[in-house]
Amino acid sequence: MVIVETVYFGTVYIAATKAVQADEMPTKSVQVEQWGACLILSGGKKDECLEYAKVLGLSERLVTASFFMSALIGLFTFALMVRWSMLVGWHDTTNWFDDELYEEEERSGARRNGRGDV
């Protein structure tokens, strides 16, 4: 699954690079000018110019899919690389913090009760 996601990300980034470079080409300048003119004539209302903006970059579905896959790749990597010893170490670490807090509470409780033995 990680390999599939890596290939997908590579494809998306190559497409993004090509889209940026294509916007700089003279053949796209007419479409960019149409979009800019639409924005000026509509008073900056971008919703009225969406039909002209579709040629400017990547599709919304492609970008949304890559955001979701970016979020999930961490979970997949964790699932592939987790070991039992890591879980045991995390458990021991969190228990160490809990033990320290418990001992501090016992000490402060013993002082409040007037017992001097700690």
C-alpha positions in Angstrom: 0.0 0.0 0.0 2.9 2.4 0.8 4.3 1.7 -2.7 1.0 2.5 -4.3 0.8 5.8 -2.3 4.3 6.7 -3.2 3.7 6.2 -6.9 0.4 8.2 -6.6 2.2 11.1 -4.9 4.9 11.1 -7.5 2.2 11.3 -10.2 0.4 14.1 -8.5 3.6 16.2 -8.0 4.6 15.7 -11.6 1.2 16.8 -12.7 1.4 19.8 -10.4 4.8 20.8 -11.8 3.5 20.4 -15.4 0.4 22.5 -14.5 2.5 25.3 -13.1 4.8 25.2 -16.1 1.8 25.1 -18.5 0.4 28.3 -17.0 3.6 30.1 -18.0 3.4 29.0 -21.6 2.1 31.4 -24.3 -0.7 29.0 -25.3 -2.3 29.3 -21.8 -2.0 33.1 -21.7 -5.3 33.6 -23.5 -7.1 31.4 -21.0 -5.4 33.2 -18.0 -6.4 36.5 -19.5 -10.0 35.4 -19.9 -10.1 34.3 -16.2 -8.5 37.6 -15.1 -10.9 39.7 -17.2 -13.9 37.7 -15.8 -12.6 38.5 -12.2 -12.4 42.2 -13.1 -15.8 42.4 -14.8 -17.5 40.5 -12.0 -16.0 42.7 -9.3 -13.9 39.9 -7.8 -16.7 37.3 -7.4 -14.7 34.2 -8.0 -17.8 31.9 -8.2 -18.8 33.5 -11.4 -15.4 32.7 -13.0 -15.0 29.0 -12.1 -15.5 27.9 -15.7 -12.4 29.8 -16.7 -10.4 28.7 -13.6 -10.6 25.0 -14.3 -7.7 25.2 -16.8 -5.3 26.9 -14.4 -4.3 24.0 -12.2 -5.0 20.6 -10.8 -8.5 19.3 -10.3 -10.1 19.6 -6.8 -10.6 15.8 -6.6 -6.9 15.1 -7.3 -5.8 17.5 -4.6 -8.4 16.3 -2.0 -7.3 12.7 -2.6 -3.7 13.5 -2.1 -4.5 15.3 1.2 -6.4 12.3 2.5 -3.6 9.9 1.4 -1.1 12.1 3.2 -3.1 11.8 6.4 -3.3 8.1 6.1 0.3 7.3 5.1 1.3 7.9 8.7 -1.1 5.3 10.0 0.0 2.8 7.4 3.6 3.3 8.2 2.9 2.9 11.9 1.0 -0.3 11.2 3.9 -1.7 9.1 6.7 -0.7 11.5 5.2 -1.2 15.0 6.8 -3.9 17.2 5.7 -5.3 20.5 8.8 -3.9 22.3 7.7 -0.4 21.2 4.3 -0.9 22.9 5.9 -2.3 26.0 8.3 0.7 26.1 5.5 3.2 25.8 3.6 1.4 28.5 6.6 1.5 30.9 7.2 5.2 30.1 3.6 6.2 30.8 3.6 4.1 34.0 6.8 5.8 35.2 5.1 9.2 34.9 2.1 7.9 36.7 4.2 6.3 39.5 6.0 9.6 40.0 2.7 11.5 40.3 1.3 8.9 42.7 4.3 9.0 44.9 4.2 12.9 45.0 0.5 12.7 45.9 1.2 10.2 48.7 4.0 12.5 50.1 1.8 15.5 50.1 -1.2 13.6 51.6 1.0 12.2 54.4 2.2 15.7 55.3 -1.4 17.0 55.3 -2.5 14.2 57.7 0.3 15.0 60.1 2.1 11.8 59.6 5.8 12.4 59.3 6.7 9.0 57.9 7.2 9.1 54.2 
